[in-house]
């Protein structure tokens, strides 16, 4: 499946915060055309051991998600694999599946920023401190982050340094920090201090 087609499926049907991770190059795609109308579903997954680890919920219309979950499970089992879904946010399509809550997805609501600052004095202090030190934030064009460009190299150094300070088992499609893939689909912002 071509990347442009994947992006369209994600924009149309992506339901989970991890949905965008499906664009990672090393993932495989389950493409299902089972329904009579041929609409089917798609889902990125990673074979690992005896499992097919799916990235979120199948990409399909909300009314067809539960059927797509069952079809993916059947497909995995027909290949001798156990179906596993990681990063789902709506449990409704997974009725009948065993679940294990691993964590909660944070939610950013820009419309509530002023109220959030009002409730958290420590956060207000951090914002004040950043302004006092001359930290500024600006939007960045993806071309500015291209390989060989100074800002791209600086972000890559920061990424490597940050990852070295954290230990995490490799579920690269889910927890890897790769700000450069599908760059045309990202919004980039950079905080700078003194030109750095």
C-alpha positions, -999 to +999 in steps of 0.1 A: +000+000+000+014+034-010+023+059+017-002+085+002-030+059+005-020+051+041-021+088+050-056+091+035-068+061+055-053+075+086-068+110+081-102+095+074-104+067+100-076+071+125-092+069+160-063+066+184-033+087+194-010+060+180-028+058+146-001+080+130+026+056+141+012+033+114+033+053+088+065+038+102+083+020+073+090-013+091+054-022+097+033-046+077-003-039+066-033-062+069-056-053+041-091-067+044-117-067+016-141-091+033-174-071+033-196-076+002-192-040-008-154-044-008-148-015+015-128-036+040-104-023+065-066-018+069-044-021+099-007-017+105+009-044+126+043-058+137+049-095+138+067-103+170+072-138+184+039-156+182+019-124+179+007-098+154+009-065+173-016-041+158-011-003+160-044+009+174-079+002+160-085-010+125-088+019+100-124+017+089-157+034+094-167+035+131-198+013+125-175-015+110-147-015+136-160-044+157-163-066+126-128-055+114-114-064+148-129-099+146-116-104+110-080-092+120-081-117+149-092-145+125-064-136+101-038-136+128-049-169+141-050-184+106-013-176+105-007-192+139-003-158+156-020-143+186-037-109+178-027-080+201-039-045+199-018-017+214-028+019+220-066+016+216-087+044+232-122+032+226-128-003+239-163-007+223-150-025+191-131-050+213-160-065+232-152-102+240-114-095+239-093-098+270-079-064+279-050-050+300-048-013+308-011-003+304-015+035+308-036+065+300-033+088+270-028+124+279-051+149+264-041+184+253-070+209+251-056+243+238-090+259+244-085+252+282-050+266+284-059+297+304-079+277+329-051+252+332-026+280+340-050+293+366-051+260+384-014+252+384+009+278+400+041+258+393+032+257+356+026+295+356+060+299+372+077+278+345+061+299+317+071+332+335+106+319+340+109+309+303+098+344+292+121+361+316+151+341+303+142+351+267+129+317+255+108+321+223+088+295+204+082+295+166+067+273+140+092+255+118+089+245+081+097+208+077+124+218+051+143+235+079+146+201+096+159+182+065+191+162+068+222+184+066+204+215+078+216+230+111+182+228+128+177+192+117+211+183+130+204+200+164+171+182+167+187+149+159+214+154+186+187+163+211+166+132+202+196+109+206+206+125+239+171+122+253+167+085+242+200+076+258+186+088+292+156+065+290+154+027+291+125+011+273+121-022+257+120-020+219+085-015+206+099+009+180+067+015+161+051+027+193+077+043+216+105+053+192+110+090+189+113+098+152+102+134+145+113+133+108+091+106+093+061+118+072+073+154+078+047+170+056+020+156+080+036+171+111+034+206+127+068+215+141+075+241+168+109+249+183+118+267+215+149+287+212+171+306+237+200+328+224+198+312+190+200+277+203 
